Structure formats: structure tokens, C-alpha cells
Amino acid sequence: MSEVHKAISAHSAKQHQHVKTFVQLDYEREQAIEEAIVKCRQNKPFTTDAINGITAKMNQLAKKGIVPQRRFVSEEMVKEFVSRQ
């Protein structure tokens, strides 16, 4: 295997790992959002700290390219979403 081929394979593997990590974080973020929505619907106290902690990790990955950034979520955004349903 040539050095170029090895370099391309290594780059490809690294990109694949970024995407894989992003997908896992996206799942965790969606779970955290759902938890906040459920608490809000039940008029229980909630925060968006977990959501935004995951979002920060996702945005760090996005700085390396190939995956998109995600918006930070405010408590007001959750309340607005719940009120529209």
C-alpha cells in the first residue's frame, strides 16, 4: 500500500469517526430535548444545561468540518415549542 493510499485511508477513517461521534451526540441531544419537553408539559422545573452541553461537543466536532453545527437551546425555546402543540 502506498503512502498516499495510507494517508487517504487514515483521513477517511478519521472522518468516519467524526460522523459516528456526531450521530451518537445527536441522539443524546434529542433525548435531552425530549426530557425537557416532557418536564415542561408537566409543569415541572427543567433546564437546558444537558442539551447545551451536548450541543457544545457537537459544535467542537463541527469546527473540524464535515458535520453541521447545532443551535443552543434556551428554556424559552422549549416553552414556546410546548405551547404550540
C-alpha positions, 0 to 999 in steps of 0.5 A: 500500500502506498503512502498516499493510499495510507494517508487517504485511508487514515483521513477517511477513517478519521472522518468516519469517526467524526460522523459516528461521534456526531450521530451518537451526540445527536441522539443524546441531544434529542433525548435531552430535548425530549426530557425537557419537553416532557418536564415542561408539559408537566409543569415541572422545573427543567433546564437546558444545561444537558442539551447545551452541553451536548450541543457544545461537543457537537459544535467542537466536532463541527469546527473540524468540518464535515458535520453541521453545527447545532443551535443552543437551546434556551428554556424559552425555546422549549416553552414556546415549542410546548405551547404550540402543540 
